[in-house]
Amino acid sequence: MQGFIFFICCVFLCCSGKAQTKTASTNTLSDFIRGKGDSLLKSHALPGLFVGVLNKGERQYFNFGYAVPDEKVPFDSATLFEAGSITKTFTAYIVEAILQEKGIADTASILPYLPDSVQKNNALAPVSFLSLLNHTSGLPRLPDNISLEGLAPYDSYTEKDLYAYLKRVNPKPDGKSNYSNLGMGLIGVLAQRISGKDFTTLLDGYVLMPFAMKASDGLSQIKKSQGYFNDEKLPYWKMNVLAPAGSLQCTAHEMLSYLQYMSNPRGPKEKSIIKTLLQPTATLSPVIFIGRGWHAIETKNKPVIYWHNGGTYGFSTFATFIKETEQAVIVVVNRFNANTVSDSFGFAIMKKMLAE
C-alpha cells in the first residue's frame, strides 16, 4: 500500500501536470471528466466507472459503463458500493469523538482498554490510539492468524481470533507510518469497548446522521452495484471484527455529503474533531503527510489535498477533498485492483478543478 501511495502521488505531482496545463484552457471540467472517463472505461475494460464532484457548491455525477452490467443498469448518485478503506476515515472521526467525550488523550496507551487477558501482553503498552490512527504502531498490515484464502477473507475473522493474536503480538515500530488494516480494525474495536456500542450504531450516531449523509427525496430507492473480482461476481464483504477498517457501504451522494461536511463542519464539536484529524502527525515524503486516518499532499502555494483510497475484492474507490475551497471528488470502479484508475483519475480531476 505504501509503495502505491508514493506512486500515485508522483502521478499527481508530476505526470498529470503537463496534460492539465495543456487542456485547462480548452476543456471544461465536464468535458475533461467525460473524455477521460470514456477512455479509461475502454482501455481498462472496466464493468463500470462512476465519478461524483463537488465544485463551487454544486454537485455533478458522471457514469461510464454499468453498475450492474448483466441488466445494463448504470450508476447514479443513489447506487450503493463498497467504500473499502475509506471507512478508516470514518472510524478515525468516531474514535476522536469518543476519546474527547471520555477525556482520554489519543496519545494514551491502548492497553488499559483491552480485555484483561490481553492486558497481560506488556508489548502492547507503547501502542497509543494515535499510533493506530497514523499507522506508526508497528503492528503488521494483517494478523498472522487470518486466512486470506477465498474471496471473503475478513468475514470469518472473529473478536476471539483478534484477541488471541493480540495476546502474543510484539509490535515493531520503526518510526515510520506503515499501513495497517489490523491497527484500524483494532482501534474501531476499542471505540466499541469504550462506548459500549456496536460499530453500526457508532457510524449512525457520530457520522451518518450528524453529517446529514442519509439519502432523501428522490434518492431514497438505493440500488446495489455489482462488484467483480476479475470477471467473477462477488457479494459484499461483511468483515466481522475488522469492519472498522473497511466495511462501509454507501452511495456517491452520501460520500460527497461526508466530504462536504469534512470541508465545512457546522458545530463547534465537529470543527474541533475535524481540525484534530487533519493535523500532520507523520511524514511520508517532503510533500506527503498523514493526519489521523487521512493522507494529505501539501505543496508550496497550493491548498492541502486530503485523500484516502479503498479496495475490496469487488471495488476500487478514491475520495479526496480540499477544505479551503470546499471541493471534493469520489471515484468508484466496480472491479478489484483498479486503484491505478480510480486514484489517478481522482487526482487528475482535483488538479483540473484547481487549474480552473
C-alpha positions as a Markdown table, in Angstrom:
| # | Residue | x | y | z |
|---|---|---|---|---|
| 1 | Met | 0.0 | 0.0 | 0.0 |
| 2 | Gln | 2.7 | 2.5 | 1.0 |
| 3 | Gly | 4.6 | 2.0 | -2.3 |
| 4 | Phe | 1.4 | 2.6 | -4.2 |
| 5 | Ile | 0.8 | 5.8 | -2.2 |
| 6 | Phe | 4.1 | 7.2 | -3.4 |
| 7 | Phe | 3.4 | 6.0 | -7.0 |
| 8 | Ile | 0.1 | 7.7 | -7.2 |
| 9 | Cys | 1.2 | 10.9 | -5.6 |
| 10 | Cys | 4.0 | 11.0 | -8.2 |
| 11 | Val | 1.3 | 10.7 | -10.8 |
| 12 | Phe | -0.5 | 13.7 | -9.3 |
| 13 | Leu | 2.5 | 15.9 | -8.7 |
| 14 | Cys | 4.4 | 15.2 | -11.9 |
| 15 | Cys | 2.9 | 13.2 | -14.7 |
| 16 | Ser | -0.5 | 14.9 | -14.9 |
| 17 | Gly | 0.9 | 18.3 | -14.7 |
| 18 | Lys | 1.7 | 18.7 | -18.4 |
| 19 | Ala | -1.6 | 17.3 | -19.5 |
| 20 | Gln | -3.6 | 19.5 | -17.2 |
| 21 | Thr | -1.7 | 22.6 | -18.3 |
| 22 | Lys | -2.3 | 21.7 | -21.9 |
| 23 | Thr | -6.0 | 21.1 | -21.6 |
| 24 | Ala | -7.0 | 23.6 | -18.9 |
| 25 | Ser | -7.7 | 26.4 | -21.2 |
| 26 | Thr | -9.7 | 24.4 | -23.8 |
| 27 | Asn | -11.7 | 21.8 | -21.9 |
| 28 | Thr | -14.3 | 22.4 | -19.2 |
| 29 | Leu | -14.2 | 20.2 | -16.2 |
| 30 | Ser | -17.2 | 18.2 | -17.5 |
| 31 | Asp | -15.5 | 17.7 | -20.9 |
| 32 | Phe | -12.4 | 16.6 | -19.2 |
| 33 | Ile | -14.2 | 14.0 | -17.0 |
| 34 | Arg | -16.3 | 12.7 | -19.8 |
| 35 | Gly | -13.4 | 12.3 | -22.2 |
| 36 | Lys | -11.1 | 10.7 | -19.6 |
| 37 | Gly | -13.8 | 8.5 | -18.2 |
| 38 | Asp | -14.7 | 7.1 | -21.6 |
| 39 | Ser | -11.1 | 6.4 | -22.4 |
| 40 | Leu | -10.4 | 4.7 | -19.0 |
| 41 | Leu | -13.5 | 2.5 | -19.3 |
| 42 | Lys | -12.4 | 1.2 | -22.7 |
| 43 | Ser | -8.7 | 0.9 | -22.2 |
| 44 | His | -9.0 | -1.0 | -18.9 |
| 45 | Ala | -12.1 | -2.9 | -19.9 |
| 46 | Leu | -14.0 | -1.9 | -16.7 |
| 47 | Pro | -17.5 | -3.0 | -15.9 |
| 48 | Gly | -18.3 | 0.4 | -14.6 |
| 49 | Leu | -16.8 | 3.7 | -13.5 |
| 50 | Phe | -18.6 | 6.5 | -11.6 |
| 51 | Val | -17.5 | 10.0 | -10.6 |
| 52 | Gly | -19.0 | 12.4 | -8.2 |
| 53 | Val | -17.7 | 16.0 | -8.0 |
| 54 | Leu | -18.4 | 18.9 | -5.6 |
| 55 | Asn | -17.2 | 22.2 | -7.1 |
| 56 | Lys | -18.3 | 25.7 | -6.4 |
| 57 | Gly | -21.2 | 24.5 | -4.2 |
| 58 | Glu | -22.6 | 22.3 | -7.0 |
| 59 | Arg | -22.6 | 18.5 | -7.4 |
| 60 | Gln | -22.2 | 16.7 | -10.7 |
| 61 | Tyr | -22.2 | 13.0 | -11.4 |
| 62 | Phe | -20.7 | 11.1 | -14.3 |
| 63 | Asn | -21.4 | 7.5 | -15.2 |
| 64 | Phe | -19.4 | 5.3 | -17.5 |
| 65 | Gly | -20.4 | 1.6 | -18.2 |
| 66 | Tyr | -22.7 | -0.1 | -15.7 |
| 67 | Ala | -23.3 | -0.7 | -12.0 |
| 68 | Val | -25.0 | -4.0 | -12.9 |
| 69 | Pro | -23.7 | -5.0 | -16.3 |
| 70 | Asp | -25.9 | -8.0 | -16.8 |
| 71 | Glu | -29.0 | -5.8 | -16.5 |
| 72 | Lys | -27.4 | -2.8 | -18.1 |
| 73 | Val | -28.2 | -0.7 | -15.0 |
| 74 | Pro | -26.0 | 2.5 | -14.9 |
| 75 | Phe | -24.5 | 4.0 | -11.7 |
| 76 | Asp | -26.2 | 7.1 | -10.3 |
| 77 | Ser | -25.8 | 9.1 | -7.1 |
| 78 | Ala | -28.0 | 6.6 | -5.2 |
| 79 | Thr | -26.2 | 3.5 | -6.2 |
| 80 | Leu | -24.6 | 1.5 | -3.3 |
| 81 | Phe | -21.0 | 0.4 | -3.4 |
| 82 | Glu | -18.3 | -0.8 | -1.1 |
| 83 | Ala | -16.1 | 2.1 | 0.1 |
| 84 | Gly | -13.3 | -0.2 | 1.3 |
| 85 | Ser | -10.6 | 1.5 | 3.3 |
| 86 | Ile | -12.2 | 5.0 | 3.0 |
| 87 | Thr | -14.1 | 3.5 | 6.0 |
| 88 | Lys | -10.9 | 4.2 | 8.1 |
| 89 | Thr | -11.5 | 7.9 | 7.9 |
| 90 | Phe | -15.0 | 7.4 | 9.4 |
| 91 | Thr | -13.5 | 5.3 | 12.1 |
| 92 | Ala | -10.9 | 7.9 | 12.9 |
| 93 | Tyr | -13.6 | 10.5 | 13.4 |
| 94 | Ile | -15.6 | 8.2 | 15.7 |
| 95 | Val | -12.5 | 7.4 | 17.7 |
| 96 | Glu | -11.5 | 11.0 | 18.2 |
| 97 | Ala | -15.1 | 12.0 | 19.2 |
| 98 | Ile | -15.3 | 9.2 | 21.8 |
| 99 | Leu | -11.9 | 10.0 | 23.2 |
| 100 | Gln | -12.8 | 13.7 | 23.6 |
| 101 | Glu | -16.0 | 12.8 | 25.3 |
| 102 | Lys | -14.3 | 10.5 | 27.7 |
| 103 | Gly | -11.4 | 12.8 | 28.4 |
| 104 | Ile | -8.9 | 10.3 | 27.0 |
| 105 | Ala | -5.8 | 11.7 | 25.2 |
| 106 | Asp | -5.2 | 9.9 | 21.9 |
| 107 | Thr | -1.5 | 9.7 | 23.0 |
| 108 | Ala | -2.6 | 7.4 | 25.8 |
| 109 | Ser | -1.7 | 3.6 | 25.7 |
| 110 | Ile | -4.5 | 1.3 | 24.5 |
| 111 | Leu | -3.5 | -1.4 | 27.0 |
| 112 | Pro | -6.0 | -0.4 | 29.8 |
| 113 | Tyr | -8.9 | -0.6 | 27.3 |
| 114 | Leu | -8.3 | -4.1 | 26.1 |
| 115 | Pro | -9.6 | -7.3 | 27.8 |
| 116 | Asp | -7.8 | -8.4 | 31.0 |
| 117 | Ser | -6.4 | -11.4 | 29.2 |
| 118 | Val | -4.8 | -9.2 | 26.5 |
| 119 | Gln | -3.5 | -6.6 | 29.0 |
| 120 | Lys | -1.0 | -9.3 | 30.2 |
| 121 | Asn | 0.9 | -8.7 | 27.0 |
| 122 | Asn | 3.0 | -5.7 | 28.0 |
| 123 | Ala | 4.5 | -5.4 | 24.5 |
| 124 | Leu | 1.3 | -3.6 | 23.6 |
| 125 | Ala | 1.9 | -0.9 | 26.3 |
| 126 | Pro | 3.7 | 1.5 | 23.9 |
| 127 | Val | 0.8 | 1.3 | 21.4 |
| 128 | Ser | -1.3 | 4.5 | 21.6 |
| 129 | Phe | -4.6 | 5.4 | 20.0 |
| 130 | Leu | -2.7 | 7.9 | 17.8 |
| 131 | Ser | -0.2 | 5.3 | 16.6 |
| 132 | Leu | -3.1 | 3.2 | 15.4 |
| 133 | Leu | -4.7 | 6.2 | 13.7 |
| 134 | Asn | -1.5 | 7.2 | 11.8 |
| 135 | His | -0.2 | 3.7 | 11.2 |
| 136 | Thr | 3.0 | 4.1 | 13.3 |
| 137 | Ser | 2.2 | 1.4 | 15.9 |
| 138 | Gly | 4.4 | -1.2 | 14.5 |
| 139 | Leu | 1.5 | -3.6 | 14.1 |
| 140 | Pro | 1.6 | -5.5 | 10.7 |
| 141 | Arg | -0.8 | -4.9 | 7.9 |
| 142 | Leu | -2.8 | -8.0 | 8.9 |
| 143 | Pro | -2.6 | -10.5 | 11.8 |
| 144 | Asp | -0.8 | -13.8 | 11.1 |
| 145 | Asn | -3.8 | -15.9 | 12.2 |
| 146 | Ile | -6.2 | -14.7 | 9.5 |
| 147 | Ser | -6.7 | -16.9 | 6.4 |
| 148 | Leu | -6.5 | -15.0 | 3.1 |
| 149 | Glu | -7.9 | -17.9 | 1.2 |
| 150 | Gly | -11.2 | -17.4 | -0.5 |
| 151 | Leu | -12.9 | -14.2 | -1.7 |
| 152 | Ala | -14.2 | -13.0 | 1.7 |
| 153 | Pro | -11.1 | -13.3 | 3.9 |
| 154 | Tyr | -12.3 | -10.9 | 6.6 |
| 155 | Asp | -15.8 | -12.3 | 7.1 |
| 156 | Ser | -14.8 | -15.3 | 9.3 |
| 157 | Tyr | -12.2 | -13.4 | 11.4 |
| 158 | Thr | -13.7 | -13.0 | 14.9 |
| 159 | Glu | -13.2 | -11.0 | 18.0 |
| 160 | Lys | -11.9 | -14.2 | 19.6 |
| 161 | Asp | -9.3 | -14.5 | 16.8 |
| 162 | Leu | -8.2 | -10.9 | 17.2 |
| 163 | Tyr | -7.7 | -11.2 | 21.0 |
| 164 | Ala | -5.8 | -14.5 | 20.6 |
| 165 | Tyr | -3.4 | -12.7 | 18.2 |
| 166 | Leu | -3.0 | -9.6 | 20.5 |
| 167 | Lys | -2.1 | -11.8 | 23.4 |
| 168 | Arg | 1.2 | -12.8 | 21.7 |
| 169 | Val | 2.0 | -10.0 | 19.3 |
| 170 | Asn | 5.2 | -7.9 | 19.7 |
| 171 | Pro | 4.8 | -4.7 | 17.7 |
| 172 | Lys | 7.9 | -3.5 | 15.9 |
| 173 | Pro | 7.6 | 0.3 | 15.3 |
| 174 | Asp | 10.3 | 1.8 | 13.2 |
| 175 | Gly | 9.3 | 5.5 | 13.4 |
| 176 | Lys | 7.6 | 5.3 | 10.1 |
| 177 | Ser | 4.0 | 5.1 | 9.0 |
| 178 | Asn | 3.4 | 1.5 | 7.8 |
| 179 | Tyr | -0.2 | 0.9 | 6.7 |
| 180 | Ser | -2.1 | -1.5 | 8.9 |
| 181 | Asn | -5.6 | -2.8 | 8.4 |
| 182 | Leu | -5.2 | -4.6 | 11.7 |
| 183 | Gly | -4.4 | -1.3 | 13.5 |
| 184 | Met | -7.5 | 0.5 | 12.2 |
| 185 | Gly | -9.7 | -2.5 | 12.8 |
| 186 | Leu | -8.4 | -2.7 | 16.4 |
| 187 | Ile | -9.0 | 1.0 | 17.1 |
| 188 | Gly | -12.6 | 0.5 | 16.0 |
| 189 | Val | -12.9 | -2.3 | 18.4 |
| 190 | Leu | -11.5 | -0.1 | 21.2 |
| 191 | Ala | -14.1 | 2.6 | 20.3 |
| 192 | Gln | -16.8 | 0.0 | 20.7 |
| 193 | Arg | -15.5 | -1.2 | 24.0 |
| 194 | Ile | -15.1 | 2.3 | 25.4 |
| 195 | Ser | -18.6 | 3.4 | 24.2 |
| 196 | Gly | -20.4 | 0.2 | 24.8 |
| 197 | Lys | -22.0 | 0.5 | 21.3 |
| 198 | Asp | -21.5 | -1.6 | 18.1 |
| 199 | Phe | -19.8 | -0.2 | 15.1 |
| 200 | Thr | -23.1 | 0.3 | 13.0 |
| 201 | Thr | -24.6 | 2.3 | 15.9 |
| 202 | Leu | -21.4 | 4.4 | 16.2 |
| 203 | Leu | -21.4 | 5.1 | 12.4 |
| 204 | Asp | -25.0 | 6.3 | 12.5 |
| 205 | Gly | -24.7 | 8.3 | 15.7 |
| 206 | Tyr | -21.4 | 10.1 | 15.1 |
| 207 | Val | -21.2 | 10.4 | 11.3 |
| 208 | Leu | -24.1 | 9.4 | 9.1 |
| 209 | Met | -26.8 | 11.3 | 10.9 |
| 210 | Pro | -24.9 | 14.4 | 12.2 |
| 211 | Phe | -23.2 | 14.8 | 8.7 |
| 212 | Ala | -26.7 | 14.6 | 7.0 |
| 213 | Met | -25.4 | 11.8 | 4.8 |
| 214 | Lys | -28.6 | 9.8 | 4.6 |
| 215 | Ala | -30.3 | 9.9 | 1.2 |
| 216 | Ser | -33.6 | 11.7 | 1.0 |
| 217 | Asp | -36.3 | 12.8 | -1.5 |
| 218 | Gly | -35.6 | 11.2 | -4.9 |
| 219 | Leu | -32.5 | 9.3 | -3.6 |
| 220 | Ser | -34.5 | 7.0 | -1.2 |
| 221 | Gln | -34.6 | 4.0 | -3.6 |
| 222 | Ile | -31.0 | 2.8 | -3.1 |
| 223 | Lys | -29.7 | 0.3 | -5.7 |
| 224 | Lys | -26.8 | -2.0 | -5.2 |
| 225 | Ser | -24.0 | -2.1 | -7.7 |
| 226 | Gln | -22.3 | -5.4 | -8.6 |
| 227 | Gly | -18.6 | -5.8 | -7.7 |
| 228 | Tyr | -16.2 | -8.0 | -9.7 |
| 229 | Phe | -13.1 | -10.0 | -8.9 |
| 230 | Asn | -11.7 | -10.1 | -12.4 |
| 231 | Asp | -14.8 | -11.4 | -14.2 |
| 232 | Glu | -16.3 | -13.1 | -11.2 |
| 233 | Lys | -19.3 | -11.5 | -9.4 |
| 234 | Leu | -18.8 | -11.1 | -5.7 |
| 235 | Pro | -21.2 | -10.5 | -2.8 |
| 236 | Tyr | -20.4 | -7.6 | -0.5 |
| 237 | Trp | -18.0 | -8.3 | 2.4 |
| 238 | Lys | -19.3 | -8.4 | 6.0 |
| 239 | Met | -15.8 | -8.2 | 7.6 |
| 240 | Asn | -16.8 | -9.2 | 11.1 |
| 241 | Val | -14.5 | -7.8 | 13.8 |
| 242 | Leu | -12.3 | -5.8 | 11.4 |
| 243 | Ala | -15.3 | -4.0 | 10.0 |
| 244 | Pro | -13.9 | -0.6 | 11.1 |
| 245 | Ala | -11.1 | -1.0 | 8.7 |
| 246 | Gly | -13.2 | -1.3 | 5.6 |
| 247 | Ser | -16.9 | -2.4 | 5.8 |
| 248 | Leu | -18.7 | 0.9 | 4.8 |
| 249 | Gln | -21.3 | 0.6 | 2.1 |
| 250 | Cys | -22.6 | 3.9 | 0.8 |
| 251 | Thr | -23.6 | 6.0 | -2.2 |
| 252 | Ala | -21.9 | 8.8 | -4.1 |
| 253 | His | -24.5 | 11.2 | -2.7 |
| 254 | Glu | -23.7 | 10.2 | 0.8 |
| 255 | Met | -19.9 | 10.3 | 0.2 |
| 256 | Leu | -20.0 | 13.8 | -1.2 |
| 257 | Ser | -22.1 | 14.9 | 1.7 |
| 258 | Tyr | -19.4 | 13.4 | 4.0 |
| 259 | Leu | -16.6 | 15.2 | 2.2 |
| 260 | Gln | -18.5 | 18.5 | 2.1 |
| 261 | Tyr | -19.1 | 18.3 | 5.8 |
| 262 | Met | -15.4 | 17.5 | 6.4 |
| 263 | Ser | -14.7 | 20.7 | 4.5 |
| 264 | Asn | -17.3 | 22.8 | 6.2 |
| 265 | Pro | -18.5 | 21.3 | 9.6 |
| 266 | Arg | -21.4 | 23.1 | 11.2 |
| 267 | Gly | -21.0 | 22.6 | 15.0 |
| 268 | Pro | -18.0 | 23.6 | 17.3 |
| 269 | Lys | -17.6 | 20.0 | 18.4 |
| 270 | Glu | -17.4 | 18.7 | 14.9 |
| 271 | Lys | -15.0 | 21.5 | 13.9 |
| 272 | Ser | -12.7 | 20.6 | 16.8 |
| 273 | Ile | -12.6 | 16.9 | 15.9 |
| 274 | Ile | -12.0 | 17.5 | 12.2 |
| 275 | Lys | -9.3 | 20.0 | 12.9 |
| 276 | Thr | -7.6 | 17.4 | 15.0 |
| 277 | Leu | -8.0 | 14.7 | 12.4 |
| 278 | Leu | -6.3 | 16.8 | 9.7 |
| 279 | Gln | -3.3 | 17.9 | 11.6 |
| 280 | Pro | 0.0 | 16.4 | 10.4 |
| 281 | Thr | 1.2 | 13.6 | 12.6 |
| 282 | Ala | 3.7 | 11.7 | 10.5 |
| 283 | Thr | 5.6 | 12.5 | 7.3 |
| 284 | Leu | 5.8 | 10.1 | 4.3 |
| 285 | Ser | 7.8 | 12.4 | 2.0 |
| 286 | Pro | 8.6 | 16.2 | 1.7 |
| 287 | Val | 5.1 | 16.8 | 0.4 |
| 288 | Ile | 3.0 | 13.9 | 1.8 |
| 289 | Phe | 1.9 | 13.6 | 5.4 |
| 290 | Ile | -0.6 | 11.6 | 7.3 |
| 291 | Gly | -3.0 | 13.0 | 9.9 |
| 292 | Arg | -5.4 | 10.8 | 11.8 |
| 293 | Gly | -6.9 | 8.5 | 9.2 |
| 294 | Trp | -6.4 | 10.9 | 6.3 |
| 295 | His | -3.4 | 11.2 | 3.9 |
| 296 | Ala | -2.6 | 14.6 | 2.6 |
| 297 | Ile | -0.5 | 16.4 | -0.1 |
| 298 | Glu | 0.9 | 19.8 | 0.7 |
| 299 | Thr | 2.8 | 21.7 | -1.9 |
| 300 | Lys | 4.0 | 25.3 | -1.9 |
| 301 | Asn | 1.4 | 27.9 | -2.6 |
| 302 | Lys | -1.3 | 25.3 | -3.0 |
| 303 | Pro | -4.2 | 24.3 | -0.7 |
| 304 | Val | -3.8 | 21.0 | 1.1 |
| 305 | Ile | -5.4 | 18.0 | -0.6 |
| 306 | Tyr | -6.7 | 15.3 | 1.8 |
| 307 | Trp | -7.4 | 11.8 | 0.4 |
| 308 | His | -7.9 | 8.2 | 1.0 |
| 309 | Asn | -8.5 | 5.2 | -1.3 |
| 310 | Gly | -10.1 | 1.9 | -0.8 |
| 311 | Gly | -10.3 | -1.6 | -2.2 |
| 312 | Thr | -12.3 | -4.7 | -1.6 |
| 313 | Tyr | -12.3 | -7.8 | -3.8 |
| 314 | Gly | -15.2 | -6.2 | -5.8 |
| 315 | Phe | -14.5 | -2.4 | -5.8 |
| 316 | Ser | -11.7 | 0.2 | -6.1 |
| 317 | Thr | -12.5 | 3.6 | -4.7 |
| 318 | Phe | -11.0 | 7.0 | -4.1 |
| 319 | Ala | -12.1 | 10.1 | -2.1 |
| 320 | Thr | -10.4 | 13.5 | -1.9 |
| 321 | Phe | -11.3 | 17.0 | -0.7 |
| 322 | Ile | -9.9 | 20.4 | -0.2 |
| 323 | Lys | -11.0 | 22.1 | 3.0 |
| 324 | Glu | -10.1 | 25.7 | 1.9 |
| 325 | Thr | -12.2 | 25.6 | -1.3 |
| 326 | Glu | -14.9 | 23.0 | -0.4 |
| 327 | Gln | -14.1 | 20.9 | -3.4 |
| 328 | Ala | -14.4 | 17.1 | -3.4 |
| 329 | Val | -14.2 | 14.1 | -5.7 |
| 330 | Ile | -15.3 | 10.5 | -5.3 |
| 331 | Val | -14.4 | 7.8 | -7.9 |
| 332 | Val | -15.8 | 4.3 | -7.9 |
| 333 | Val | -14.8 | 1.3 | -10.1 |
| 334 | Asn | -16.8 | -1.9 | -9.5 |
| 335 | Arg | -13.7 | -4.1 | -10.0 |
| 336 | Phe | -11.0 | -5.4 | -7.8 |
| 337 | Asn | -7.4 | -4.0 | -8.1 |
| 338 | Ala | -8.3 | -1.0 | -10.2 |
| 339 | Asn | -6.9 | 1.7 | -7.9 |
| 340 | Thr | -4.4 | 2.8 | -10.6 |
| 341 | Val | -7.6 | 4.0 | -12.4 |
| 342 | Ser | -9.6 | 5.4 | -9.5 |
| 343 | Asp | -6.8 | 7.1 | -7.7 |
| 344 | Ser | -5.1 | 8.7 | -10.7 |
| 345 | Phe | -8.4 | 9.8 | -12.2 |
| 346 | Gly | -9.5 | 11.3 | -8.9 |
| 347 | Phe | -6.3 | 13.3 | -8.5 |
| 348 | Ala | -6.4 | 14.4 | -12.1 |
| 349 | Ile | -10.0 | 15.7 | -11.6 |
| 350 | Met | -9.0 | 17.6 | -8.5 |
| 351 | Lys | -6.0 | 19.1 | -10.2 |
| 352 | Lys | -8.2 | 20.2 | -13.1 |
| 353 | Met | -10.6 | 21.9 | -10.7 |
| 354 | Leu | -7.7 | 23.8 | -9.1 |
| 355 | Ala | -6.5 | 24.9 | -12.5 |
| 356 | Glu | -9.8 | 26.5 | -13.5 |
